[in-house]
Every structure is written in structure tokens, then in C-alpha cells.
Amino acid sequence: MLGRCYSYRQFCSLGPLPPRTPARPDPQVPKDAQRGPCAHGKIGAFYFYAEGSRDDPAFGFCEIELSVQRVAENMMRLELYCIADGYQSARGVGALHPLKIAVLAGETVLGTASWHFPDVICGHADPMHFAADMRLDDGLFPKLDRVELSRTSGESEPCA
């Protein structure tokens, strides 16, 4: 039986790719940093909560890395890498309720994408990757300053 759930809005500032250090893994996105200029950010966690609850996580994503990269004239690529957290109370179903992602400059939305994520499987911590290309005037690329994961509805299935 599918249950309803929701997420809170989360966002991160964008900056340069972090430098390599022995204590931190290399960035997971963008897949090819040599393709063009890139902005990078991280969100620690993004969870879906059981409807009617303020703090009962059904499932979620952690260690979220985001990048926005200029890949061609007037074209940017949004990439997301995360670990799906299936160690909560439910299995996440992404087919009907995608994760909504916006790229912003200040309060102005410059592009959006919808990620119909693969099911978040109970008892698993699986890596996931998403990429979407968006049209963007080259003059606006340097103004990008954050990425937002919008508050959204979701569906979950209890773990057996």
C-alpha cells in the first residue's frame, strides 16, 4: 500500500569545485570537469517525511553533490550525485512524484529539472546520479549562485 509523504525545501550555494585533499573524496559531479566552467555545491541530506508527521523520515538522500556546468553555447548541465537512504521506515517511489530541482541567480529561477529517481530500496544505501541539460544564455552562467531542491509530495511503501 502506497503512503503519502513530503519533503522540506533545501538549497545550497554554488562555488568552485573543492580542491583535492587526502581527507575528502574527489567531487562526484560533474562527470567531466574538463567540458567547461562549473559551479559546485553540497546538501547534507534531503528526506521525505510521512504525511501528518513533522519528523518521521520515510526515506531520503544524503551526501548530495550538485554541479552546474556550461557544456556548449547557451547550454548548461545540471548534475546530482547522492546516496539513497533506504534505512528509514519506507521504500521511496519516484515514478509519479519527481524531485524538483531549480538553478537560481539570487531569487531568479534560471532553469528547472525534474528527477524521477529510481526506487529507494529498503535496507540499502545506493549511489544515484542524475543529469539534465538546460538552455541558458551564456551571459547568465556567471550569475548562478545556488541550487534548490523544492518542497514536493512523494510516495512511499512500508518496508516489510
Phi and psi in degrees as a GROMACS rama.xvg file:
@    title "Ramachandran Plot"
@    xaxis  label "Phi"
@    yaxis  label "Psi"
@TYPE xy
-78.7932  138.057  LEU-2
-110.889  157.121  GLY-3
-91.8602  146.311  ARG-4
-149.335  175.665  CYS-5
-149.673  162.723  TYR-6
-122.803  158.747  SER-7
-90.9511  153.506  TYR-8
-68.0626  137.463  ARG-9
-136.019  150.011  GLN-10
-149.826  165.747  PHE-11
-142.354  150.446  CYS-12
-75.8675  152.886  SER-13
-107.454  143.631  LEU-14
-151.916  -168.726  GLY-15
-68.4983  160.098  PRO-16
-58.4738  138.373  LEU-17
-67.698  144.287  PRO-18
-70.4629  160.057  PRO-19
-72.0471  135.933  ARG-20
-141.338  157.458  THR-21
-66.5692  -24.5954  PRO-22
-90.9289  -4.00479  ALA-23
-135.107  137.731  ARG-24
-67.9388  155.335  PRO-25
-62.3744  152.506  ASP-26
-57.5911  142.334  PRO-27
-85.9402  -22.0369  GLN-28
-132.393  145.019  VAL-29
-76.042  158.806  PRO-30
-62.7513  -35.8752  LYS-31
-131.613  91.8777  ASP-32
-65.7698  -16.3564  ALA-33
-80.4498  -7.87115  GLN-34
-69.8269  -26.9678  ARG-35
169.206  176.499  GLY-36
-56.1632  146.925  PRO-37
-142.442  147.085  CYS-38
-119.855  145.126  ALA-39
-134.649  148.224  HIS-40
-155.021  167.907  GLY-41
-135.491  144.076  LYS-42
-124.567  127.62  ILE-43
-63.7799  -42.9779  GLY-44
-159.357  150.002  ALA-45
-143.046  111.899  PHE-46
-118.371  151.916  TYR-47
-101.746  133.207  PHE-48
-111.96  146.644  TYR-49
-58.5379  134.223  ALA-50
-56.5212  136.67  GLU-51
91.1233  -6.4246  GLY-52
-115.849  149.747  SER-53
-95.6453  -20.2218  ARG-54
-148.304  28.5074  ASP-55
-104.414  93.0974  ASP-56
-68.5091  128.342  PRO-57
-85.5129  -47.6283  ALA-58
-165.464  172.774  PHE-59
-174.996  -166.249  GLY-60
-134.591  140.969  PHE-61
-133.307  168.339  CYS-62
51.4936  49.8748  GLU-63
-80.4228  124.518  ILE-64
-112.391  139.338  GLU-65
-129.96  142.7  LEU-66
-139.811  150.168  SER-67
-127.038  125.114  VAL-68
-132.423  137.728  GLN-69
-79.3005  116.089  ARG-70
-110.049  -14.49  VAL-71
-164.811  173.478  ALA-72
-58.7698  126.312  GLU-73
56.1157  30.5143  ASN-74
-138.335  130.802  MET-75
-122.099  155.189  MET-76
-119.177  125.129  ARG-77
-94.3963  128.993  LEU-78
-127.16  145.326  GLU-79
-133.561  135.961  LEU-80
-130.101  138.35  TYR-81
-157.189  173.606  CYS-82
-111.486  121.932  ILE-83
-74.1623  133.412  ALA-84
-103.212  97.4996  ASP-85
-97.4206  20.3191  GLY-86
-101.074  22.7246  TYR-87
-102.261  -146.417  GLN-88
-92.8472  -6.64107  SER-89
-151.514  166.625  ALA-90
-91.4409  133.257  ARG-91
-88.0277  134.839  GLY-92
-116.263  114.003  VAL-93
-100.683  1.43834  GLY-94
-64.4493  -41.9257  ALA-95
-100.413  -21.345  LEU-96
-126.103  89.6791  HIS-97
-72.1496  157.468  PRO-98
-76.8708  127.737  LEU-99
-99.3486  126.995  LYS-100
-123.311  131.108  ILE-101
-123.353  142.244  ALA-102
-105.28  128.138  VAL-103
-126.202  155.592  LEU-104
-124.975  105.477  ALA-105
64.9864  -127.152  GLY-106
-96.991  3.10694  GLU-107
-91.0839  123.042  THR-108
-79.5329  120.887  VAL-109
-98.4639  -18.498  LEU-110
-172.823  153.987  GLY-111
-136.516  155.475  THR-112
-144.063  153.448  ALA-113
-120.869  125.254  SER-114
-107.762  109.83  TRP-115
-84.0193  84.1529  HIS-116
-65.6273  150.939  PHE-117
-62.5826  157.626  PRO-118
-54.7377  137.457  ASP-119
-88.7376  112.087  VAL-120
-87.1301  134.73  ILE-121
-56.3052  136.153  CYS-122
74.737  15.7324  GLY-123
-124.806  153.206  HIS-124
-127.886  88.343  ALA-125
-103.468  137.877  ASP-126
-71.3248  144.28  PRO-127
-136.6  149.253  MET-128
-136.271  143.901  HIS-129
-141.233  142.21  PHE-130
-142.589  141.704  ALA-131
-145.86  135.306  ALA-132
-92.542  141.83  ASP-133
-136.325  143.991  MET-134
-76.4123  134.727  ARG-135
-155.238  127.929  LEU-136
-56.1735  131.578  ASP-137
-54.4838  -32.191  ASP-138
-67.6359  -20.3567  GLY-139
-87.8735  -20.9072  LEU-140
-54.4581  -45.5993  PHE-141
-64.5604  -14.4357  PRO-142
-88.0301  -11.6547  LYS-143
-55.1138  132.751  LEU-144
-136.259  -8.68161  ASP-145
-162.95  164.551  ARG-146
-125.758  139.767  VAL-147
-121.61  132.605  GLU-148
-97.6509  113.453  LEU-149
-73.7472  152.716  SER-150
-61.8838  133.192  ARG-151
-149.974  162.485  THR-152
-84.2031  161.172  SER-153
-153.079  176.819  GLY-154
-130.168  145.343  GLU-155
-140.913  162.447  SER-156
-130.032  128.278  GLU-157
-55.8705  142.848  PRO-158
-73.2272  140.12  CYS-159
